[in-house]
């Protein structure tokens, strides 16, 4: 029985190690995702800068080309600037979500460490149980030996009663 518990404890410890490894992989992927979000934020800043350059060029173009075409182009630049602001906001939301995910991964890693500690305690308790089972088996062997001695004494007693009986 104790051997089964010991075996189950070893399986549980192995599964906890696998879970800890998967949590480490997840943490690494979250770090990669955070890096990609930073790159995306940088690209959005570059895009915003290019929109500003485009707006400046539109202002220069206003002096060189027809005013109507310039107004249409200025309107399109404003739409593009608005879309860039929306994209920057979405990148900020994504960065926030990545931070939340990283925090949750840290919590999961902590819980896995607690689970590993509990598995170690369980393994220790199983070892104690196995030791107690061995002691119990030894005591049963002693008891069996005492029963054999008692049976032998009973035979001697029966022999003595038969031999001294009239």
Secondary structure, DSSP 4 states (H G I P E B T S, - for coil): -HHHHHHHHHHHHHHHHHHHHHHHHHHHHHHHHHHHHHHHHHHHHHHHHHHHHHHHHHHHHHHHS-HHHHHHHHHHHHHHHHHHHHHHHHHHHHHHHHHHHHHHHHHHHHHHHHHHHHHHHHHHHHHHHHHHHHHHHHHHHHHHHHHHHHHHHHHHHHHHHHHH--
